[in-house]
């Protein structure tokens, strides 16, 4: 089989069958980062300054005057201070980062891979050369032009990283249990916004690359989403290598730091910017002479990442707010026993903001200005679950739209409504992450990187669907005979709420930010930032197993997903924190949220739930199971945004490293099982009070 051929529209089974024949071309070490002609490759990234916006600022270079001069250095060497030094010159000339040691584009993200553009809000544009990025088993390089390039900055959800040839001793890092340590004066790794604000992080060595110290990244994970349109500087100092010996800076960084001339134009081009960077760090008490590595990057502007959602909101409101776009009921089931008395299935009309029929793989329908256009309607499925007690009581009951888990469907509303017992739940599918999307997900990771854009764009369409379903439940669907008992209405149309679990808890944050008609939401085992979550999640195991058959290199798979995060930002809930907190979209009101975390969750890692809570500015509800950095306890009831920990600590607990748990311990699925938890949810949605109803810390019992 020629694995360079594309395999369009393959089903998951077909992809599984083909997998053994399409293994990855293997890792791409820095010296072989491109299989193309090296001439002119520097232009593909920048071949220029590390800090584009500061390239003309700061003091003049302190390097020795004139170019360095040596006698007959080798092809892979540079002349540094009159001596020939091995620096993998050929790779740098092709366009790899001048500070890279082992991985071509590391340290990452970096302003090295940008160019100046005065027309952008940040003054920059991303500029990755696809030839320098990993290649998949079908012979395709990452679709940099379609997914990354021309953005005006990097993802504010970026998982920052660098590699050093001898590895790093993890004892020297402020780790997952010591976020506060990253802000200490003597922190070995500092993430600094260029106005001086230090950012909370934790750092870890890549457990997936154990045994490969020369490729084992040090990940620097921001524990609050980065600000938009901001320049950040990463400073590394005081580390030891994996053997315990003091870490040495790379020869090129040492030349920049110590003002020693080189004969490499790529290095000398970034020297003025580094002089400015060193000055910024010294002004913040970080001594130039202590640095082992430093670089900067700029995050994407807020308008450029939110403009699609902002354009969609008024179109959906205009088309759907009357609650009368239409629906059809296909079946009604009335179980003889059990907590659910009636199940109603059908379809409803939604504004179509996508090309064609909005099916798997579809992209947003864009006008001449590049913004989404919602034209016409398409059908989306729904499943309504009416508890037996609601039917028997015959009076108005609260109603919520329900968001299902990963690669499921809206019928999950039935089992969840059975737990609440007193609330009508109506579910629909998470287009983009529903069961019907599985073949497209498989295509993305095995044969068509560019299809990755369709996943978050279709998820954004799903927020339109949930918004429309909310309007419908307050409108004509509530009047349907199937939603009544003995001719009397059952749906309390005064307010429609949101409840979501797992994937629905994640995407619920985005939906709540966008939907003008949803004020109160419960996000059960929600979290944010897919590139942070997936490598610790057992829910990703099956996807990663399939992916590994087509791309065997674990280090490259992780980096590819990190690159994909820029696309996923379109639908990631962390992006819309401002709309949840205090800057709602047009005609959107204040939001009230309850985010529930299951301690020891093997599917949605606790660090992602806590990062979301921190980014949203949530306060701790009830006694915490443990203290969470920067999520303060407060006097209840809580005003608007609450974070509730559920003590579901079932062995085995997930590892601290960036690895999935060996087994699912059940914590994820039992997070809302306890009576006190259900009372807390009902107290919030029905009475509007965010106050724990548990006796002490909540638990499933």
Secondary structure, 3 states (H helix, E strand, C coil): CCCCCCCCCCCHHHHHHHHHHCCCCCCCCHHHCCCCCCCCHHHHCCCCCCCHHHCCCCCCCCCCCCCCCCCCCCCCEEEECCEEEECCHHHHHHCCCCCCCCCCCCCECCHHHEEECCCCCCCEEECCCHHHCCECCCCCECCHHHHCCCCCCECCCCEEEECCCCCCCHHHCCCCCCHHHHHCCCCCEEEEECCCCECCEEEEECHHHCCCCCCCCEEEEECCCCCCCCEEEEEEECCECCCCCECCCCHHHHHHHHCCCECCHHHHHHHHHHHHHHHHHHHCCCCHHHEEEEEEEEECCHHHHHHHHHHHHHHHHHHHCCCCCCEEEEEEECCCCCCEEEEEEEEEEEECCECCCCCCCCCECECCCCCECCCCEEEEEEEEEEEHHHHHHCCCEEEEEEECCCCECHHHHHHHHHHHCCCEEEEECCCCCEHHHHHHHHHHHHCCHHHHHHHHHHHHHHHHHHHHHHHHHCCHHHHCHHHEECCEECEEEEEEEEEEECHHHHHHHHHHHHCCCEEEEEEECCCCCHHHHHHHCHHHHHHHHHHHHHCCCHHHHHHHHHHHHHHHCCCCHHHHHHHHHCCCCCCCCCCEEEEEEECCCCCCCHHHHHHHHHHHCCEEECCCCCCCCCCCECCCCECCEEEEEECCCCCCCCCCCCCCCCCCCCCHHHCCCCHHHHHHHHHHHHHCCECCCCCCCECCC
